[in-house]
Amino acid sequence: MRIESLARFALAQLPTPIEELKSLSRELGGPELLIKRDDQTGLALGGNKTRKLEFLVGQALEQGADTLVTAGAAQSNHCRQTAAAAARAGLRCELLLNGVKPELPNGNLLLDELLGARIHWIQTSERVTKLRELPDQLREEGRKPYVIPVGGSNGVGATGYVLAMIELVEQLDGINRRVDHVVFASSSGGTQAGIVVGAKVTGFAGKLHGVSIDQDNRLGAPYQHELAEIANETAKYIGLDPHFTARDFNVVYSYLGAGYGVVSDLERDAIRLLGSREGIVLDPVYTGRSMGALIDLIRKKAFRSDETVLFWHTGGAPALFAYAKDLI
């Protein structure tokens, strides 16, 4: 494995802490609950994309880029952290965001503007075309763009979560704790792919549960095949023999609700419960949904009371302010 020799630009405050959720566990009648605080990675209010961006920005700088280009939803945590990473690295940032410019920016969008990104408003159906056209336009202007996929989810970005899994195992060894299950939000795929590759590297024996935020399995679980592709790309990038298949990925598809970014009682209740019991803030799109899934699974006795479950907090709290009307 050659991770140490790969291009990397330091952005995150690592390692992120592991904390016990004693009050929440008591409230739910077990199992023992831990939380991995990747909302505390530090870059522009933190989040999981910071780990990915260390390797993506590292490669961009290695290639002589002067501009980062990426795309996402109007309240994209990935775009907010990309804008911050660009500012830290002395690069320009161009963001393709879905929708129409609001009269007053809020949440992640406000931060995008404060961080100096140039925003282009597009329709979701235009994303693939615009991610090709905008870099071409920038090259014609004499700039050197580096295109980051949605969520930073390719083999380069997912490498950040191979290291995150190594970090987790070392932390657990250091405190002599065993984790039976790890639960986390899964959407663009890079976080789950990196965690699964990292589990293979470390020999982690616990079960990994990616809670789907926006992908369904009606067409034969294409998302798991996509995860396998990212994992194999990641393995190749870090110098391992790629051999992952869709069967290596456990995705929980039961909590899609009304769709991506649509807040329901599941998210509202999870955000209020963790906030009122532990003083920890979740976001309305990713961690609110995945924690809501975890709480529901616990209530349905999906885990034994003598097991330990770790929830991997992937960040996103700035989006709360843009969803205030849906949360009250």
Secondary structure in CASP SS format (residue, H / E / C, confidence):
PFRMAT SS
TARGET T0000
AUTHOR 0000-0000-0000
METHOD secondary structure of the structure
MODEL  1
M C 1.00
R C 1.00
I H 1.00
E H 1.00
S H 1.00
L C 1.00
A C 1.00
R C 1.00
F C 1.00
A C 1.00
L C 1.00
A C 1.00
Q C 1.00
L C 1.00
P C 1.00
T C 1.00
P C 1.00
I E 1.00
E E 1.00
E E 1.00
L C 1.00
K H 1.00
S H 1.00
L H 1.00
S H 1.00
R H 1.00
E H 1.00
L H 1.00
G C 1.00
G C 1.00
P C 1.00
E E 1.00
L E 1.00
L E 1.00
I E 1.00
K E 1.00
R E 1.00
D H 1.00
D H 1.00
Q H 1.00
T C 1.00
G C 1.00
L H 1.00
A H 1.00
L H 1.00
G C 1.00
G C 1.00
N C 1.00
K H 1.00
T H 1.00
R H 1.00
K H 1.00
L H 1.00
E H 1.00
F H 1.00
L H 1.00
V H 1.00
G H 1.00
Q H 1.00
A H 1.00
L H 1.00
E H 1.00
Q C 1.00
G C 1.00
A C 1.00
D C 1.00
T E 1.00
L E 1.00
V E 1.00
T E 1.00
A E 1.00
G E 1.00
A C 1.00
A C 1.00
Q C 1.00
S C 1.00
N H 1.00
H H 1.00
C H 1.00
R H 1.00
Q H 1.00
T H 1.00
A H 1.00
A H 1.00
A H 1.00
A H 1.00
A H 1.00
R H 1.00
A H 1.00
G C 1.00
L C 1.00
R E 1.00
C E 1.00
E E 1.00
L E 1.00
L E 1.00
L E 1.00
N E 1.00
G C 1.00
V C 1.00
K C 1.00
P C 1.00
E C 1.00
L C 1.00
P C 1.00
N C 1.00
G H 1.00
N H 1.00
L H 1.00
L H 1.00
L H 1.00
D H 1.00
E H 1.00
L H 1.00
L C 1.00
G C 1.00
A C 1.00
R E 1.00
I E 1.00
H E 1.00
W E 1.00
I E 1.00
Q C 1.00
T H 1.00
S H 1.00
E H 1.00
R H 1.00
V H 1.00
T H 1.00
K H 1.00
L H 1.00
R H 1.00
E H 1.00
L H 1.00
P H 1.00
D H 1.00
Q H 1.00
L H 1.00
R H 1.00
E H 1.00
E C 1.00
G C 1.00
R C 1.00
K C 1.00
P E 1.00
Y E 1.00
V E 1.00
I C 1.00
P C 1.00
V H 1.00
G H 1.00
G H 1.00
S C 1.00
N C 1.00
G H 1.00
V H 1.00
G H 1.00
A H 1.00
T H 1.00
G H 1.00
Y H 1.00
V H 1.00
L H 1.00
A H 1.00
M H 1.00
I H 1.00
E H 1.00
L H 1.00
V H 1.00
E H 1.00
Q H 1.00
L H 1.00
D H 1.00
G H 1.00
I C 1.00
N C 1.00
R C 1.00
R C 1.00
V C 1.00
D C 1.00
H E 1.00
V E 1.00
V E 1.00
F E 1.00
A E 1.00
S E 1.00
S C 1.00
S C 1.00
G C 1.00
G H 1.00
T H 1.00
Q H 1.00
A H 1.00
G H 1.00
I H 1.00
V H 1.00
V H 1.00
G H 1.00
A H 1.00
K H 1.00
V H 1.00
T H 1.00
G C 1.00
F C 1.00
A C 1.00
G C 1.00
K E 1.00
L E 1.00
H E 1.00
G E 1.00
V E 1.00
S E 1.00
I C 1.00
D C 1.00
Q C 1.00
D C 1.00
N C 1.00
R C 1.00
L C 1.00
G C 1.00
A C 1.00
P H 1.00
Y H 1.00
Q H 1.00
H H 1.00
E H 1.00
L H 1.00
A H 1.00
E H 1.00
I H 1.00
A H 1.00
N H 1.00
E H 1.00
T H 1.00
A H 1.00
K H 1.00
Y H 1.00
I H 1.00
G C 1.00
L C 1.00
D C 1.00
P C 1.00
H C 1.00
F C 1.00
T C 1.00
A H 1.00
R H 1.00
D H 1.00
F C 1.00
N C 1.00
V E 1.00
V E 1.00
Y C 1.00
S C 1.00
Y C 1.00
L C 1.00
G C 1.00
A C 1.00
G C 1.00
Y C 1.00
G C 1.00
V C 1.00
V C 1.00
S C 1.00
D H 1.00
L H 1.00
E H 1.00
R H 1.00
D H 1.00
A H 1.00
I H 1.00
R H 1.00
L H 1.00
L H 1.00
G H 1.00
S H 1.00
R H 1.00
E H 1.00
G C 1.00
I C 1.00
V C 1.00
L C 1.00
D C 1.00
P C 1.00
V C 1.00
Y C 1.00
T H 1.00
G H 1.00
R H 1.00
S H 1.00
M H 1.00
G H 1.00
A H 1.00
L H 1.00
I H 1.00
D H 1.00
L H 1.00
I H 1.00
R H 1.00
K C 1.00
K C 1.00
A C 1.00
F C 1.00
R C 1.00
S C 1.00
D C 1.00
E C 1.00
T E 1.00
V E 1.00
L E 1.00
F E 1.00
W E 1.00
H E 1.00
T C 1.00
G C 1.00
G C 1.00
A H 1.00
P H 1.00
A H 1.00
L H 1.00
F H 1.00
A H 1.00
Y H 1.00
A H 1.00
K H 1.00
D H 1.00
L H 1.00
I C 1.00
END
